[in-house]
Amino acid sequence: MANGIKDLGVPAIDPYHQKVLKIDYNNNQISTKMSISDFSVSGISGSTVKDVRLRAEDDSFHMEIDMFSPQMLYKGHYRGGGSYNALRLNATGDFNTTMSDLTYTWKLDGTPEKIDGETYVRINSFYMRPDVENMVTHLTNEHPDSKELTDLAIRFANQNWRLIYREFLPFAQGYWNKTGVRIANKIFLKVPYEQLFPVKS
């Protein structure tokens, strides 16, 4: 799965690439507006599946997958800026964020769908809320005149990563939902339910 499934059109998810990711976020004390290019996420192939639960009814489908990932790396090229109270920064450069020891559950909800006489499942929502043990961010700034402010922002981000993570979690969950639903349906709408989950005799 990490390398994708070419026959089904499922893209590789380790690393997972996205050409452009736009962030426009304003909540409480934190505001961010930026465009990230060459965005990638890696580390899922090192994850461990701890447990899987499935509940399937005539009109509903629910699956939970408990996961543990020792490390996830997010990186890309950013342009834009953000603020926290009086601290403001506009910059262009590269960034990478490393999350360590993530514990989370993928929750997929869907509905059965008949296609050419076969039963498939259309996934309608994908949810997860990772618990993260540590998070470290590094970034560069192509504008040397604001290097001191950049260094201050990096120190603040790494000292207060739990606050920043909580603030950005709703935005991240919306992104994960869209991405997870799109990838899951490339499998669930192409492989019949009975082939994905054969009934044991």
Summary of the structure (lengths in Angstrom):
residues: 201
radius of gyration: 19.6
end to end distance: 27.0
largest distance: 69.9
contacts: 554
relative contact order: 0.16
helix: 27%
strand: 54%
